[in-house]
């Protein structure tokens, strides 16, 4: 998946943004695959704690939209925002399916 994203970004002209975005995605993947030390944000994130997920999502989104951030940082926070948006949609969908099956 990262290879496809990288190929699409290669010709976009947003080199620093793309580098930040890809570095964040790589970091998420490495964090999830690792043994989960206490310093790793995503390996310690409770993916069922919706209020906490929403808070982190809003924080990352705020940083991604901050025009005073460097392009790399905007790309990095954009990837974190996208990741949490997908997690929140998945959790909401799963909860909806669980309630429908009761």
N, C-alpha and C positions, 0 to 999 in steps of 0.2 A: 504494500500500500504506500509506504513512504517513497518507494522508487517512482511510482506513478505521480505522486504529488510533486516530487522533485523535478520530474520531467516537465510537468505543466508549468512549474515556476521558473524554469531555466530561462525562458524567453520573455518573461514578464517585465524586465527592466527594474524590478524592485529587489535588488540583490541583498541588501542588508535586512530588509523586512523578511524576505524569504529565508535567510540564514537563521534569523531569530525564531521564525515559525517552525522550521525543521528541527532546530536544536531543542525547542520545547517539546515537540512530539517525540523525538529520540529520548529525551529525559524522562518523559512519562512512561515510555515503553521500558526503559532500563529500570526505572523505579518499581514498576509492577513486577518485572521479572526477577528482581533482586530479592534477597532474604528479608529486606524491610528493616533497615536500621531506623533509629528514632529520629534521625535528621531528614528522612525522606518524606516529603509532604504527601505525595500521592499514594505511597504504600501504606500510610497511616490514616488516610482519609476514609471515613465511614460513608460508603456510597448509599446507605439507607437513611442518613440524616439529612432530610430535604432542607430544613431551615439553614443548616450549616453550608450545604452545597450552594444554596441560593446566595448566601452572604459572600462566599468565596467567588461565585460567578460575578456578582456585582462589583466586587473589589477588582477582579481581573479586567472586567469590561471597562471600568473607570480608568485603569492604567493603559489599556489598549487605545482609549480615545484621547488620552492626554497628549496634546500637540507639542508639549515640551519634552516628551520622551524621544529618544533616538529611534530611528527606523527599526533597528535590531530589536529594541525593547518593545516597540509596538507590535512587531511580528511575534515576538515571544508571548506577550500577554494575549494577543489575538488567538494563538493556538490554545492557550489555557482556557480562554473563554469558550472557544468552539468545543473543546473537550468536555467542559462542564455543562454546556448547553445540551450536548448529546446525552450525557449521563442523566441530567434532569428529565429530559424527554423520555428516556428509557425507564427511569424509575416511575414517572407518572403513568406511563403506558402499562407497566407491570402492575402497579397498584390498581389501575382501572380494570385490568383483566382479572386480578384476584377478587375484586369486589363483585364483578359480573359472574364469577363462578360460584359464588356463595349462595 
